[in-house]
Amino acid sequence: MALILSIETSTKVCSVALHRDGELLANQTHQIEKSHSSLLPGIGLNICQEVDIKFADLDAVAISSGPGSYTGLRIGVSTAKGICYSLNKKLISVPSLSIMREALRGKFAGDHLLCPMMDARRMEVYTQLEDQNGEIVWGLQPKILEESSFEKFTLPLYMFGDGMPKFREIARQDNLIFIDDIFPDAMNMGRLALDKFLNNDFEDVAYFEPNYLKEWRTTTPKKQLL
């Protein structure tokens, strides 16, 4: 039996879920920007109390590994590490785009491609492409969007995520299907985290870092440029 607490903070949405053997027991999702650090401790405790489970009963903690918001990922990973370190629990990482894809797993018939898109500012997204069997067609990458970015693909291509709307504005292909309101949510981490748990695929609690995909860059405030 595997009791896993999942934490997802790669976007402005903050979510926590509790799964037993991949089955959802409880979850909370909050779409409040810049609130991850204040929300996370309480959410985790609340959903465990909801089903009469203590942190000490957990077998592992799963965290979204990125890409995504630098600040959000850092807060989520720090929280997960704190739980694992203090209670000697296993740490599992799950890619953010895989969590989005999991929300649509098995929803569509026939040959098709799934394309999660995470906003990376301006006309850039973090994305990857998988076929209906989960085989990788394009590996995870940052991509600058142009009208012709996906023209070589002719199968039905389902696009979703917070980076998708800006491509929808310029897209001209007939085989593209755009799906709104899909984001990385901890409630969809259960099966993915369980697979890693059963395969003993754990992270080093001391040294694990999220996959930011691109280096964090700081800018100088305009007032200081004067």
Residue pairs with C-beta under 8 A, 6 or more apart in sequence:
1 20
1 21
1 59
2 19
2 20
2 21
2 22
2 59
2 60
2 194
2 197
2 198
3 18
3 19
3 20
3 53
3 57
3 58
3 59
3 60
4 18
4 19
4 20
4 58
4 59
4 60
4 61
4 62
4 92
4 190
4 193
4 194
4 197
5 16
5 17
5 18
5 44
5 48
5 55
5 58
5 60
5 61
5 62
5 83
6 16
6 17
6 18
6 19
6 61
6 62
6 63
6 94
6 186
6 187
6 189
6 190
6 193
7 15
7 16
7 40
7 44
7 61
7 62
7 63
7 64
7 76
7 79
7 80
7 186
8 14
8 15
8 16
8 17
8 63
8 64
8 76
8 96
8 99
8 184
8 185
8 186
8 189
9 15
9 36
9 40
9 64
9 68
9 69
9 72
9 73
9 75
9 76
10 64
10 66
10 67
10 68
10 69
10 72
10 73
10 76
10 96
10 118
10 184
11 68
11 69
11 72
11 96
11 118
11 162
11 183
11 184
12 31
12 32
12 33
12 34
12 69
12 72
13 29
13 30
13 31
13 183
13 184
13 185
14 29
14 30
14 31
14 32
14 35
14 36
14 39
14 40
14 43
14 72
15 27
15 28
15 29
15 30
15 184
15 185
15 186
15 187
16 27
16 28
16 40
16 43
16 44
16 47
16 186
17 24
17 26
17 27
17 28
17 47
17 185
17 186
17 187
17 189
17 190
18 24
18 25
18 26
18 27
18 47
18 48
18 51
18 53
19 25
19 189
19 190
19 193
19 194
21 194
22 190
22 191
22 193
22 194
23 190
24 187
24 190
25 47
25 51
25 53
26 47
26 48
26 50
26 51
27 47
27 185
27 186
27 187
28 43
28 46
28 47
29 185
29 186
29 187
30 39
30 43
32 39
36 71
36 72
36 75
36 76
37 75
40 75
40 76
40 79
41 79
44 55
44 79
44 83
45 55
48 54
48 55
48 57
55 83
55 87
56 87
58 83
58 87
58 89
59 89
59 90
59 197
60 84
60 89
60 90
60 91
60 92
60 193
60 197
60 202
61 80
61 83
61 84
61 89
61 90
61 91
61 92
62 80
62 91
62 92
62 93
62 94
62 189
62 192
62 193
62 196
63 76
63 77
63 80
63 91
63 92
63 93
63 94
64 73
64 76
64 93
64 94
64 95
64 96
64 99
64 184
64 186
64 189
64 210
65 73
65 93
65 94
65 95
65 96
65 210
65 211
66 73
66 95
66 96
66 210
66 211
66 212
66 213
67 73
67 96
67 97
67 118
67 120
67 126
67 140
67 142
67 210
67 211
67 212
67 213
67 214
68 96
68 118
68 126
68 184
68 210
70 212
70 216
73 210
73 212
74 210
76 210
77 208
77 209
77 210
80 91
81 91
81 205
81 208
83 89
84 90
84 91
84 205
85 205
85 206
90 197
90 202
91 202
91 203
91 204
91 205
91 208
92 193
92 196
92 197
92 201
92 202
92 203
93 196
93 203
93 208
93 210
94 189
94 192
94 193
94 196
95 140
95 211
96 118
96 126
96 184
97 116
97 118
97 126
97 127
97 128
97 140
97 161
97 184
98 192
99 184
99 185
99 186
99 188
99 189
99 192
100 116
100 118
100 160
100 161
100 182
100 183
100 184
100 188
101 114
101 116
101 130
102 188
102 189
102 191
102 192
103 182
103 185
103 188
104 114
104 158
104 160
104 179
104 182
108 132
108 156
108 158
110 132
110 156
111 131
111 132
111 155
111 156
112 131
112 132
112 155
112 156
112 157
112 158
113 129
113 130
113 131
113 132
113 137
113 153
113 155
113 156
113 157
113 158
114 129
114 130
114 131
114 132
114 158
115 127
115 128
115 129
115 150
115 157
115 158
115 159
115 160
116 127
116 128
116 160
116 161
116 182
117 125
117 126
117 127
117 159
117 160
117 161
117 162
117 163
117 164
117 167
118 125
118 126
118 127
118 161
118 162
118 163
118 184
119 125
119 161
119 162
119 163
119 166
120 126
120 142
120 163
120 214
123 144
123 145
123 146
123 166
124 142
124 143
124 144
124 145
125 142
125 143
125 145
125 161
125 163
125 164
125 166
125 167
126 140
126 141
126 142
126 143
126 163
126 213
127 138
127 140
127 141
127 143
127 161
127 163
128 136
128 138
128 139
128 140
128 141
129 136
129 137
129 138
129 153
130 136
130 137
131 137
131 155
137 153
140 211
140 213
141 213
142 213
142 214
143 149
145 166
145 167
145 170
146 170
147 170
147 171
147 172
149 167
150 157
150 171
150 173
150 176
151 173
153 175
154 175
155 175
156 175
156 177
157 173
157 175
157 176
157 177
158 177
158 179
159 167
159 168
159 176
159 177
159 178
159 179
160 178
160 179
160 180
160 182
161 182
161 183
162 183
164 178
164 179
165 178
168 176
168 178
195 201
196 202
